[in-house]
Structures are given as structure tokens and as C-alpha cells.
Amino acid sequence: MLKYSKENINGKIAVKIDQIAYPPTVYLDTWALFDFIEDDRLANKFIKILNNLGGTLMLSIMSVLESVGLKNQKQFQCLCDLIDSLGIDKVALLDFNFMRVSTKEKIYKKISPAIDCGLLDSFIKIHKPENPLKVSEIFSAYQQDLENGKVLEENWEQSLFPIILRARNNTDSLSNAKKRFRKRKEKAKTCKFPCTEFLWESCIDYIAINENMKMPDKEWRDIFHTIVPVAYCDFVLIDKRWRNFVKSTGLNPPQIAKVYAQRNLSEFLRDLENWKRSY
């Protein structure tokens, strides 16, 4: 949930936004968000289940950036309506950058390394304190920036290419990647929460090993929909290829999230509805 407070300091309204992610936490790749807004029955069922459980929908800046480019304004508005229908007490912001999160895991002691503090700060700057807080504000603000000609996208995936190409083009490196992946999988049961670094290292080796795994440049960024959400959330909906990767690591719930692809939507809703606290 987003915790929202206002304080009058010397005649000026100061806004503070914090967050707590109550379980079960759910992360939806952008395609899943679109699937829900196109099917009212599915969307209503998902919202009802999450509300009944007191759970949290996790959103990342990736979700925002991939949504604001929608040319269909009605579809964009439906997305905003879906998110706002949950309310600020059912949404939290997740840091998608696994390299940054992995670093924070070694430093942070009192707050979750997976919180996107930067996006929370942006939220504070965007929000007008005279209005009620809505999660869709962040989507609308980025869409406005896009319409005003501002460049919103960063080529995060570009940092991965040299590592992958080097491994694929070097026989020894490729052999080492296969050995590392196998040995890491053998030790998967000993991995403790959060498994961010385990997933990150396994993912790079997995891509290097699977030389036929060719995708358009933009699809590589789906890695950012995968690693941190799978490491920190209870339920994650991602593309089939990345679900296959997660299944290949040897990690299993509750070490990591339960993962689902597009054809598993009904299974996801059933499992979510049957979720029970572990204490």
C-alpha cells in the first residue's frame, strides 16, 4: 500500500509517500495488464480476489513506460481505471533494476531493497496535494512527457549485450556458462530469500547457453520484468520464455514467486484465490 500524508509547514503543504507491500504480492508483465483491461470478467475477478486477501499489486517503471506509449487513448484510460480501482492501499512500487537491487541488498537493513525510492520521489513531485492521490497520476505524467517530446526510454538492455555476446562467441566462456548454470542449479535448494543475485547470474548464463534465443532488442528488457519480481513477489505473470527460464533454475516457491505465462491465467487466479498466509 502507498501511505500518503500531508503536513502544513510554514504555510506550504509537504507531501510524504511511503509504502508497505502486504502479501500476497502480485506482479503483472505489461501484457497481463492489457489482458485484464480487455476482459472485464477477468479484471473484476482479479480485483475482488486481491481485495479479499488484502494483497498488493506491484508496479514498476517498466510497466509505466511500456503503457504510456499506447496510441489507443481509450485503452490507456482503461488501464488507469483498473489500477485506480484497486486504490492506493492495494498498490506498491517495485524497483525493476536487478543490478541496483542486488547492491541495495548488501546495504539496506531497515527498508526493502526492492522499493523504488526514485519512483516514489517522482510521485511526490508530480502529485498536487489539493487532489486525492491516485496511482494513475504517475502514468498520466509520463504520458504527458511523451506527448511533449521528452525521451522517456533508456536502453537498459544494452548493458546486457556485451556479456551475452562475449559468452556466445567464446568456446571456453560458453562452456564455463554451462558449468556454472548446472552447478548453481544443483545448489538451488540452499538459496535463501531474496534470490536476486542467483536469478541474475543464472539468467545471463541461460541466455548465453541458449544461442537460438533470438529476440528483437526491446524484448530483452523483459528480463527486468522477471528477476526482481520473481525474487520478491508471491505471484508473477511473465512471458513463456522467461517462465521457462525460472523453471529451469531449480528454485521453487516459497524461495521465489509462483510464475505463470499467458496461457496460465486461470491457474493464476485459482492459486491466488487459494493463497494462505504462511504463519
N, C-alpha and C positions, 0 to 999 in steps of 0.2 A: 504494500500500500504506500501511496505517497502521503506523507504527513505535512500538511500545509498550515502555516501560521503567519499572522501579520502582527506587526508591532509599530506603534507610533513613536518615532524617535525624533524629537525636536521638530514636530510638525510634518515629518516625512514618514511615509509608510514603508517599513522594511519588511520584505517577504523572506520567509525561510521555508525551504522544501527539503525534507529528509525522506527516507524510505525504509520500509521493512517488508521483506518478501515472505509472506506466510505460506506454508505448504498447503496443498501441493502446488508447486510452481510449474508453469507450462510455457514453453517457448514454441512459437509457430514461425516456420520459414514463411517468406512472403507469399508463396503460392498457397499456403494453408490459410492465411488471412483472406486471400482472394476467394478461395473455395467457400469459406464461411459467408462472405458477404454476398455471394451469388446464390446461396441456398439458405433461405430464412429458417427453414426447419432445423438444419444443422446448427446454424448460428444460435438460435434460441435454445436449443438443447445444450450446447456448449456453455452458454452464459448461465443457464439455470443450474447446471452441474457445478460450475466453478463457484457460483454464489452460495449454493447449498453447502459446499465444502469449506468455504471461506478461503479459497486458494487465490493465487496470483498469476496474472498473465504478465510474462516478462517480455519487454520490448527492447530492441537495440537500435542504435543509429543506422544500422544496415536496413532494418525494417522501414525506418523513416525514409532514407534516401531512395530505396527501391520503390517506395509507394508514391513519393511526391512527383515522380516523372509520369504518372498516369495521365494520358491525354483525355480520358473519359472522366469529365468532372463529376458526373453522377456516381461513378464507381468510387472515385476518391472520397466523395461525401459519405457514401455508404460505409466506407472503411472507417472514417472518423466517427460516424454514428455508432458503429459496432464497438469501437474502443471506448467511447464515452458512455455507452450503455452499461459498461462494467463499473464505471465510476473510479475515482482516484484511489479508493480503498481496495481496489482489486487489480491494480497495475503497478509495476516497478520497472526500473530501467537497468539493463544489463550491459556491461562492458563487453563488446564483441571481440576486442583485440587480445588474443590469447597470449601474445608475447608480453604485452603490458600487464595483463592479469597475472601471468606467471611471475613477473618481477614483483608485483604488489604482494603476492602470497608470501614472499620472503621478508616483507617489511611490515605489512598491516597486522595488527594484533587485536584491535578492538572493533574494526568495521570489516565488512566483507570485501575482499579484493575484487569481487565481481560487480560491485556497484559502479556505475558510470557517473563519477562525480562531475566530469566535464559536461555531460548532457544535463545533469541536474542544475549546474550553474547556468547553462544556456536557457533552461526553463525559467529560472528566476529572472533573467534579463528580458526574456520575451513576455512574461506574464504581466498583465495590467492589474494591479492589486484591487482596483474598484470592481473587477469582474470575478465571478466564481472560477475556480481553477478547473480546467478541462485538459485531459491528456492530449486531445487532438490539437491543442494550441501549437505544440512542437511540430506537428505535421504541417499545419497551415503556414507556420512561419517559414519553414524550409521551402514549401511550395512557392511562397511569395518571393523568396530569394531567387528561386529558379526562374520564375517569370520575369524578374528584374535583371536577368542575365548573369547572375552570380554563379560561379562554378562551384558546385557542391561536392562533386565526387573526388575521391582520392584513389589513386591506383595502389591500394594496399596489397593487392595480389602480386604486384610487380616484384615485391621483395622476396617472393617465394620462387620465382622462375629460375634465378641463377643456381639455387641449391638443387632444384629438381633436375635441371639440365645437366649440371655437373655430375650428379649421381647416375643419370641415364647414359651419359656419353663416356663414362669411365668404367671399364670392366671391373676393376678392383672395387671401386666405390659402389657399384651395383651389387656386387657380391657381398660387400660389407653391410649394405642396407638390408639384404635378405636375411643375413645372420642376425643383425640387430633386431629386426622385426620378430623373428622366430624366438629369440631368447627373451625378448621383452614379453611376448605373449605367454611364454612358459611361467613367467613370474607375475602375471596379471592379478592373480588372486591375492597377492600380498600388497597390492597398491591401495593406499588409503585415500579417502576424500581429502582434498579435491584432486582429481586425476588429470589436471590440466596439462602438466608437462608430459605425462605418459601419453596422452592423446595427441598432443602436438608432435612429439618425436615420432610416434607411430604413424601419424598421418603423412609426414614428409617421406618416411621410408615406404609407406604404402603406395604413394603416388609415383615414387621413383621406380619401384618394383613393377607396377602395372603400367608398362610402357604404352599399352594401347588405350590408356585412359586419356583420350584427347577431347578437349572441350574448348569452346570459344573463350577468349580471355576473361570475359565478365563472369563466366560460370565458376572460375576458380575461387571467386570470393565467397562461394557457398561454404568454403572451409570456415569462414568467420561465422556462419550460421550454425556451425557444428561443434567446434571444440569447447568453447566456454559454456554454451547452453547444455551440452551433454555432461560436462564436468559438474555443473552447479544445479541444474534443474531436475525436477522429478519426471517430467514428460516433455519430449521434444519431437516435433514433426519436421522432417528434413527430406531432401531428395533421396531417391532409392540408392544411388551410387554411394552416398555418404552414410546411409543406414547400413549398407553392406560393409563399409569400412569399419564402422563402430562394432558391428557384429564380429568382425574378423580379429579384433584386438584381444579377445579373451576377457575383457571387462564385462561385468554384468551388474544389473541393479541389485542392491542399492548403492553399489560403488559409484554408479553413474545413472543417468536418466534412462527410462524406457524410451526407445526410439521407434518411430513409425514413419512409413512412406505414404504417398498419396493413396494407394490402394488400401491402406490400413486405417482409414478414418473412423470407420465403425468400431473397429477393435480398440482404437484410442479412446473413443467416447465411452465405451463399455468399461475399459480399465480405469479410466478417470473416475467414472461414477462409482466404481467399486473400491476406490482408493481408501485406505485406512491409515491413520497415524501409527507410527512405529513405536510409540511409547504409551 
